[in-house]
Amino acid sequence: MGVPYCINKGKARLGRLVYRKTCITVAFTQVNSEDTGALAKLVEATRTNYNDRYDEIHRHWEGNILGPKSIACIAKLEKAKAKRTCH
């Protein structure tokens, strides 16, 4: 597709861009000729810092390590299952 996108912190920051209190998404349909250069810089920075590095900054889980609550819950279920199969 080639559409540059980025994730911003907070809806209020995008809201200031469109003169509203909050805003979730913004799509530019028209750009003034004097702002074309600034938008081109923004697009280039977004592509290099976010879009092109997606695989690098993508969240990786910690190798299926369970927390203490999950371990206790699984142990409890296994104990109950073992108790049922014994009788």
Order of alpha helices (4+ residues) and beta strands (2+ residues): alpha-alpha-alpha-alpha
